[in-house]
């Protein structure tokens, strides 16, 4: 049930962030990110992580050229007990 609620939230946020860039001079997008560790990370943390976000800002200089910046953050969590 939690996965269904998360999927619906992701779908709503995605639909809200869709923009028609032809009529705009700037664009700002905020997204909710989920991740699955792979490679060596998967050996240490095997669980899926729904904790992440990213933000992007873009300026359209003309019809064929834009400039922007993007930043993101993702967390993988593993509870360790009994270690000192």
C-alpha positions in Angstrom: 0.0 0.0 0.0 2.9 2.4 0.8 4.4 1.7 -2.6 1.1 2.6 -4.3 0.8 5.9 -2.4 4.4 6.7 -3.2 3.9 5.9 -6.9 0.8 8.1 -7.0 2.7 10.9 -5.4 5.6 10.6 -7.9 3.1 10.6 -10.8 1.4 13.8 -9.5 4.7 15.6 -8.9 5.8 14.6 -12.4 2.7 15.8 -14.0 2.9 19.1 -12.1 6.5 19.7 -13.2 5.7 19.3 -16.9 6.1 22.7 -18.6 5.7 24.1 -22.1 9.2 25.5 -22.6 8.5 27.2 -25.9 6.7 30.1 -24.3 9.0 30.5 -21.3 12.4 32.2 -20.7 13.2 30.2 -17.5 12.2 26.9 -16.0 12.4 25.4 -12.5 11.9 21.8 -11.8 11.8 20.0 -8.4 11.6 16.1 -8.4 11.3 13.4 -5.9 13.9 10.6 -6.5 14.0 6.9 -5.7 17.1 4.7 -6.1 18.2 1.1 -6.0 21.9 0.5 -5.1 24.0 -1.5 -7.6 27.5 -2.7 -7.8 29.5 -2.5 -4.6 26.9 -0.4 -2.9 24.4 -3.2 -3.3 26.7 -5.6 -1.4 26.6 -3.2 1.6 23.0 -1.8 1.3 20.6 -4.1 -0.6 17.4 -2.1 0.0 15.6 0.3 -2.2 15.8 4.0 -1.1 12.9 6.4 -1.5 14.8 9.2 0.1 16.0 11.7 -2.5 15.2 14.9 -4.4 16.7 17.1 -7.1 16.2 20.6 -8.3 17.0 22.2 -11.7 16.9 25.7 -12.9 17.2 26.6 -16.6 17.4 29.8 -18.6 16.6 29.7 -22.3 18.9 32.0 -24.2 17.2 31.4 -27.6 15.2 28.7 -29.3 18.2 26.4 -29.6 20.3 27.2 -26.6 19.7 27.0 -22.8 21.9 27.2 -19.7 21.2 25.9 -16.3 22.1 24.2 -13.1 21.0 21.0 -11.3 21.5 19.7 -7.8 20.4 16.4 -6.2 20.6 14.5 -3.0 20.0 10.7 -2.3 20.3 8.8 0.9 20.8 5.1 1.4 20.1 3.9 4.9 21.3 0.8 6.8 20.6 0.2 10.5 23.6 -1.4 12.2 23.2 -2.8 15.7 25.6 -4.4 18.1 28.8 -2.8 16.7 31.0 -0.5 18.8 
